[in-house]
Amino acid sequence: MSNYRLDNSYKQASHRLSLLEQQLDPLTQRRIKMLDLSQGSRCLEIGAGNGSMAKWLCKHVGANGSVVATDINTTLLDHIELPNLEVWEHDILKSALPCSSFDFIHARWVLYHLPSNLECVIQRMIDALRPSGILLLEDVDFFPINTSSSAVYREFMTALVNSVATPSGRDGFWMRNLPEIIATTELTQVGGEGEFPVIQGGRAAAKFFELTAEQIREKILTESSLSLDMFEQGLQLLNSPDFWAFGGANIAVWGRKKTNTLHA
Ligand SMILES: C[S@@+](CC[C@H](N)C(=O)[O-])C[C@H]1O[C@@H](n2cnc3c(N)ncnc32)[C@H](O)[C@@H]1O
């Protein structure tokens, strides 16, 4: 069962996720075009959050295509009215997906929150792909934060990203293993790439982490060794235009289901 800590019903959730979308959507869209997703495709957006990629996919696949956007909390999706969009309340940890139903499945910054034994979840996604369907997973590993010369930033961000990941049973520093995890599945044509964005205090990426920290302030302060003073100093850095650092590394991995895979 999901113990996701950043509930989409939080008053700032839509704003917070829109800041993430601003940073990540151009990268995701470039990858989807590179993977040659064609018009008329049926797509699944898992953990769709605020819905920007689901909306973009609806346009990209056109009137003959369709998109299913899932989330454990569909509050931010329910108001979207597009003729080729369906919204499903669905927990990828709990329930299977319809078999062999999608040409393209995408999940971004969702695996981070899931328990360490991901095999079942990833197999669920692969089972839901049609033959020659594409899986694109995009997630985050926070190793670049440790390059900062600011101890406050390093300690604040470590406490923050580990607190977000706590229900998964691990920390914010493992997604570097994703390419290898996907390479051991039945998927073919596996590829991947990564990049780490620069954060400037006061801008969208910094604001995203500030809102994340505010949403789980009590958990960070009670579960980590970060003092209230360090917490407040970390927030100040994220608001200072003079502050620059790396954020998390975005890790993208994709693969294609074999054309001849049969289902039981
Ligand atoms: C960090 S947000 C990312 C949202 C969106 N994918 C994006 O990149 O803009 C993570 C999303 O995953 C959803 N989520 C968390 N656990 C989930 C689960 N077990 N099954 C489906 N969705 C889940 C959350 O509700 C949230 O909307």
The ligand as an ORCA input file, in Angstrom:
! r2SCAN-3c Opt
* xyz 0 1
  C       6.311     13.716     -7.864
  S       4.683     13.480     -8.476
  C       5.004     13.420    -10.239
  C       3.793     13.774    -11.045
  C       3.965     13.643    -12.557
  N       4.324     12.278    -12.932
  C       5.005     14.593    -13.078
  O       6.144     14.179    -13.306
  O       4.691     15.787    -13.261
  C       4.354     11.766     -8.120
  C       2.914     11.368     -8.481
  O       2.809      9.936     -8.342
  C       1.587      9.629     -7.687
  N       1.758      8.327     -7.010
  C       2.451      8.067     -5.876
  N       2.387      6.754     -5.577
  C       1.635      6.177     -6.553
  C       1.185      4.843     -6.785
  N       1.497      3.849     -5.937
  N       0.420      4.588     -7.886
  C       0.082      5.599     -8.741
  N       0.470      6.887     -8.555
  C       1.235      7.179     -7.473
  C       1.369     10.799     -6.732
  O       0.037     10.926     -6.292
  C       1.851     11.991     -7.588
  O       0.801     12.525     -8.357
*
